[in-house]
Amino acid sequence: MQMLYNSDSFVVVQFLAPADQAGGTDTPAAQGGFEIVDKLAGKEIYLQGAVADHFQRGVEALVQAGPSEEKLDEFIAGFTVLAQQPVVLH
């Protein structure tokens, strides 16, 4: 688990499956993913498989372009519209 991004609006954490850490990704289920927490809405979503790949490619393209926090938040918000899981604090 590695925190990749933390703004006033979002937190993005990457989870690596054991196969990812060893360099192999035999099946989509063996792949890790990304958890995105929408701080303002109080919801989270977990991305894996093709959606996680799309998310990662988009973030990498933004990083190469030298993004602002606003552009990253705007991109991330496009994925959180599907978030249904409420964030629960223990």
C-alpha positions as CSV (number, residue, x, y, z in Angstrom):
1,M,0.0,0.0,0.0
2,Q,1.4,3.4,-1.0
3,M,-0.2,6.8,-0.7
4,L,0.1,8.5,-4.1
5,Y,-1.9,11.7,-3.7
6,N,-3.4,13.7,-1.0
7,S,-5.2,17.0,-1.6
8,D,-8.0,18.9,0.2
9,S,-10.5,16.9,-1.9
10,F,-9.0,13.4,-2.5
11,V,-6.7,10.7,-1.3
12,V,-5.4,8.1,-3.7
13,V,-3.7,4.9,-2.4
14,Q,-2.2,2.2,-4.6
15,F,-2.5,-1.4,-3.5
16,L,0.0,-3.9,-5.0
17,A,-1.0,-7.5,-5.2
18,P,1.7,-10.1,-4.5
19,A,1.9,-10.8,-8.3
20,D,2.5,-7.1,-8.9
21,Q,5.4,-7.0,-6.4
22,A,7.0,-10.0,-8.1
23,G,6.6,-8.5,-11.5
24,G,3.9,-10.8,-12.8
25,T,0.3,-10.1,-13.6
26,D,-1.2,-13.3,-14.9
27,T,-4.9,-12.4,-14.4
28,P,-6.8,-9.3,-13.7
29,A,-7.7,-10.7,-10.3
30,A,-4.0,-11.0,-9.5
31,Q,-3.5,-7.3,-10.1
32,G,-3.6,-4.6,-7.5
33,G,-5.6,-1.4,-7.7
34,F,-6.3,2.1,-6.5
35,E,-8.5,3.3,-3.7
36,I,-9.8,6.9,-4.1
37,V,-11.4,8.6,-1.2
38,D,-13.5,11.7,-2.0
39,K,-13.1,13.7,1.2
40,L,-15.9,16.2,0.4
41,A,-18.5,13.5,-0.4
42,G,-17.4,11.1,2.3
43,K,-17.2,8.2,-0.2
44,E,-14.6,5.9,-1.7
45,I,-14.1,3.7,-4.7
46,Y,-11.7,0.9,-5.5
47,L,-10.4,0.6,-9.1
48,Q,-8.8,-2.5,-10.5
49,G,-8.3,-4.2,-13.8
50,A,-8.8,-2.1,-17.0
51,V,-10.3,0.8,-15.1
52,A,-7.2,1.0,-12.9
53,D,-5.0,0.8,-15.9
54,H,-6.9,3.7,-17.5
55,F,-6.6,5.7,-14.3
56,Q,-2.9,5.0,-14.0
57,R,-2.2,6.0,-17.6
58,G,-4.2,9.2,-17.2
59,V,-2.4,10.2,-14.0
60,E,1.0,9.5,-15.6
61,A,0.2,11.7,-18.6
62,L,-0.9,14.5,-16.3
63,V,2.3,14.2,-14.2
64,Q,4.5,14.4,-17.3
65,A,2.7,17.6,-18.4
66,G,3.4,19.1,-15.0
67,P,-0.2,19.3,-13.6
68,S,-1.7,21.6,-11.1
69,E,-3.6,20.3,-8.1
70,E,-6.8,21.5,-9.8
71,K,-6.1,19.4,-12.9
72,L,-5.4,16.3,-10.9
73,D,-8.5,16.8,-8.8
74,E,-10.6,17.3,-11.9
75,F,-9.3,14.1,-13.4
76,I,-9.8,12.1,-10.2
77,A,-13.3,13.5,-9.8
78,G,-14.2,11.8,-13.1
79,F,-13.7,8.4,-11.4
80,T,-15.4,9.3,-8.1
81,V,-18.8,10.0,-9.6
82,L,-19.3,6.2,-9.4
83,A,-18.3,6.0,-5.7
84,Q,-21.0,4.4,-3.6
85,Q,-19.1,3.1,-0.5
86,P,-19.4,5.6,2.4
87,V,-16.2,6.3,4.3
88,V,-16.6,4.9,7.9
89,L,-14.2,5.9,10.6
90,H,-13.6,3.4,13.4
